[in-house]
Amino acid sequence: MNVAFIPVRGGSKSIPLKNIKKLNGKPLVYWVVRAACECKYLDVVYVATDSEEIRKTVENFQKGKEADLFAKVQVIGRSAESASDMASTEFAMLEFAELYDFDAVALIQATSPLLSGEDLNRGFEMFSELGTDSVLSVVPQKRFIWKRDKNGNAYASNYDVFHRPRRQEFEGYLVENGAFYITSKEDLLKSQNRVSGNIKAVEMSEDTFLEIDEPNDWLIIETLMKKKGMFATQDLSKIKLLLTDCDGCLTDGGMYYSEFGDEMKKFNTKDGMGFQMLREHGIKTGIVTGEERELNRRRAEKLKVDILKQGCSDKVQVVENICKELGIVWENIAYIGDDCNDLEVLKRVGFSCCPANALQYICEQVDYVTCAKGGEGVIREVAELILQFC
């Protein structure tokens, strides 16, 4: 029997509760658990955690329309010692191996969300080859590496500086990306290590070089995932109304003035088409903003939105009133916001979104962060997501 072992602990110094923080609309750990479940060679996917919050999050994957996909998943506990900052991953693997039966195990790390089921399939196919004891995932790199000697002088360690190879002629080297490791239970217990014996390497795409360890890694990988079409949203078929803030969402957030003191704002025509597409599918639209500007009113008229609420000091109350007027509930609303005065609304609606350049703590709270920045087609992007469910 082949199993996956995915250790996820509650503690994280760089990013608190990192493993269940939303990445492209789903908790970070969701992406690797899904990849493991999509691997045809894995019989059981064990997620080991010391956190009750993580346990509940993973168990929720088995509810709703994706329940069948996550049928292989079993959430198990782990000791406080194995989840400490000082414990090695091997310690957690050996603890697991003493308690559970299996023939081979794939150690999968939650910090590699670009992992796919196909990557794991290739790993197990290589593992089954005669003479192979362990497999690990790597990324090919073509970089010129330098080192320093004891005198502080630098020297090239993987090429001849007098015969610099062209990139297409340079073999380069392989780097562990930390996504997965495969070995047998017998060899794990014998070597006390995740890989041993005759080790082979499965190459993954260059994009998977990064792991999520720091906040900047998060932003880079989220962008890469969007480009690959790897985003997940909840069922949006219940959305009946799209509301958006104005400045920073419909506009780039800039305030422009002519030499005569006239105020100007930059809007995007793509958003106009987004509003029209929603309207044609029976979804109402509106703008909710803290400002009171004639410019906003004229733009709202041009966009033919159903609702314009300006000068809103309490957006929660404003949206609550809209719900009563339209006979809908918060779950029926998609909302786009970018700043602190949008946060409470974002927490309550059925689908919360923000532009790519919204404040970081807003990005961390929403269901979806757009690829577009404010004023660059944010509404159009969200509209297309919603319309997939119409």
MOZIFEN-V553511 format. One record per backbone hydrogen bond with DSSP energy under -1.0 kcal/mol. NH is the residue of the N-H (numbers start at 1). CO is the residue of the C=O. If there is no record, write none. Layout:
nh: [NH NH]
co: [CO CO]
This chain:
nh: [3 4 5 6 8 18 20 21 23 26 28 29 30 31 33 34 35 36 37 38 39 42 43 44 45 46 47 48 49 55 56 57 58 59 60 61 62 63 67 70 71 73 74 76 83 84 92 93 94 95 96 97 98 99 100 103 104 105 106 107 108 109 112 115 120 121 122 123 124 125 126 127 128 129 132 133 134 135 136 137 138 139 141 147 149 152 155 157 163 169 170 173 175 177 181 182 183 185 188 189 190 191 192 200 202 204 208 209 212 213 218 219 220 221 222 223 224 225 226 227 228 229 230 231 232 239 240 241 242 243 244 245 249 250 251 256 258 261 264 273 274 275 276 277 278 279 280 282 283 284 286 287 288 289 297 298 299 300 301 302 303 305 306 307 309 311 312 318 319 320 321 322 323 324 325 326 327 328 332 333 334 335 336 337 342 346 347 348 349 350 350 351 353 354 356 358 359 362 363 364 365 366 367 368 370 375 376 381 382 383 384 385 386 387 389 390]
co: [104 44 106 46 48 15 17 18 26 23 21 19 27 28 29 30 31 32 33 34 36 39 2 2 72 4 74 6 76 51 52 53 54 55 56 58 59 60 64 66 68 70 45 47 79 81 88 89 90 91 92 93 94 96 96 1 1 183 3 181 5 179 109 112 116 117 118 119 120 121 122 123 124 126 129 198 198 182 200 180 202 175 173 155 153 149 147 145 160 166 167 141 139 137 107 135 105 103 184 185 186 187 188 134 136 138 205 206 111 211 214 215 216 217 218 219 220 221 222 223 224 226 225 229 24 236 332 332 284 334 286 336 246 246 246 264 262 258 256 269 270 271 272 273 274 275 276 279 278 240 242 307 244 309 293 294 295 296 297 298 299 300 285 285 287 291 289 314 315 316 317 318 319 320 321 322 323 323 329 330 241 351 243 353 339 342 343 345 345 330 333 333 335 368 372 355 338 359 359 360 362 362 352 352 354 249 373 377 378 379 380 381 382 383 386 387]
